[in-house]
Amino acid sequence: MQKQSLAAEKQPRFCNLCGQPLVGRYFRHGEGVVFCSACYASRPRCARCGAPLDDAATSRSRGQPSDSPPLCSHCYRSAPRCASCRRPIVAVSYTFDDLSETRPQRYCESCVKTRPRCDVCRVPVAPGITPLDDGQYRCSLCTTQMVEDPHLVEGVYQEALAAFRQIVGSSLSQVPHLEIVTRLQMGGVRRLHHNLVPGGEEGVGGHHVLGFFVRLDGTSSIYIERYLPRSVLLGTLAHELGHAWQSEYAPQVHDLLICEGFAEWAAHHVLVASGHRAMAARATRREDVYGRGLRLYLNTERKTGRDGVLKLARGSLS
């Protein structure tokens, strides 16, 4: 008798959505929500789990933008949020190789298709973010790491120089002069000097070039785009120092894979030495000349050490 009484008490008596007594067929969904057949047939459904919406969820969905899918209270709390618009992600989501040192953030399809992109990491920027004075965008993460003061940029350059000397095991006879330029000025520098650069970067893929090395009439210069996040700035400076090293020790080498691979190898190790391991790993996954060149040098290093790397960079490794 006691077991029957307890079993009877467990039977639901009222619909959790409309509050009416349950008569006949009823349904259960999700976290034990019980609803009557009338609510099941007439109420709008959650776009994520398909459950009928309660009054609170229905009211909330009316106050959302027209392209916001209706969600039940459980899915509204538990669904992942778009890192750009902060709205719940219902179905398709996208990730990018952003500057996060942990798990990449997720973005909804609407933001990926409609929002401006960060000119550094290419993620959709959040609503309300305005472009820089040269028209470029920075996402929230890149903005928090952005190095604006030219004196601080020079400090990062000195850090890159010290780490580069340690990694390569030799110093440059001439430390390149550092020039901080706008994106428009960088385009002018590339058009003017690309034929003079070892391994000339023109035609590498039409990507956004952040740094550029030039050696002309015995004078070396590194042009670096302003307003870069610190980790990107450090890696880009180390990359250009790799070109500077080759211009001194192997000016006869012009193979793009050898030149860009060595520059990426230098940037990779400088970033690892500075604690930016996730950033350093990004280039190893690339399928362009930078990623393929980096993997070539890392494989060479595993087999023959730094001496083998420097021989390859000089074009003398058979």
Buried (B, 14 or more C-beta within 10 A) or exposed (E): EEEEEEEEEEEBEBBBBBEEEBEEEBBEBBEEBBBBBBBBEEBEBBBBBEBBBBEEBBEBBEEEEEEBBBBBBBBBEBBEBBBBBEBBBBEEBBEBBBBBEEEBBBBBBBBBEEBBBBBBBEBBBBEEBEEBEEEBBBBBBBBEBBBEEEEEBEEBBEBBBEBBBEBBEEEBEEBBEBBBBBBEBBEEBBEEBBEEBBBBBEEBEEEEBBBBBBBEEEEBBBBBBBBBBBBBBBBBBBBBBBBBBBBBBBEEBBEBBBBBBBBBBBBBBBBBBBEBEBBBEBBEEBEEBBBBBBBBBBEBBEEBEBEBBBBBBBBEBE
